[in-house]
């Protein structure tokens, strides 16, 4: 009889099949065998593995910065700068920025997220970053910090993202200059969390914002969930939606949030937030063990997404 613990143990074996991201030097130091999962409902929490480990949000932050920008400007204004269409390309692809329709396809790829970073409320880099950290702090009910080592490590090796940012500026999509847009984006990627924080963020979506004081319009929460379902797992999003069926967002640190609108998993009932950390990632950029864990859970338990 499978239970969460055995599903976790089985998924953990797959860490051997992935590798920690190496294009950001500081992320390459992560222990590829690490694997931890937190699952949270409104009144119960399950922790599997070492859930005290901290790591950076990386692309998971993209959905949160989108929410802050969309709440501030309204969705109609945001759509002038970033679309909500999946690409099927890798997260840092540059190719479509040169096509006739050169607007970034969605806020979950780097081009869209850097554009969103430039649209965040505030004039200075500090204010823009703070608009998102404050939103996250409201959800979590605690302060969050930026891992400066990871930020600087990525900043000094950000040739690809810098190239994307210059093209965005040349095409007129940036609301702040290249350096500020890039720095805001990279600082947000380096926000430090643990799996319990991820589960709480996921529960925020699962409860439509009812698990905390953080304010976000229902329209923006719904669009965010749709974006996660269609574009949240990079160019694996279609398969993940088909075979796992949960809105989710991953990051190259090995982080994943997954949202269960209504489900039953052992003592967890109703809306459930799942937070995963497994730094051994596949060639697309998703935690190998994390994908396996979520796929097995969705097969074994009744989980509803929308
Ligand atoms: N900071 C990373 C980057 O811009 C985030 C990418 C990711 O997590 N997929 O490359």
Boltz pocket constraint, residues with backbone or C-beta under 6 A from the ligand:
constraints:
  - pocket:
      binder: B
      contacts: [[A, 57], [A, 58], [A, 59], [A, 60], [A, 91], [A, 92], [A, 110], [A, 154], [A, 161], [A, 185], [A, 186], [A, 189], [A, 250], [A, 251], [A, 252], [A, 253], [A, 285]]
      max_distance: 6.0
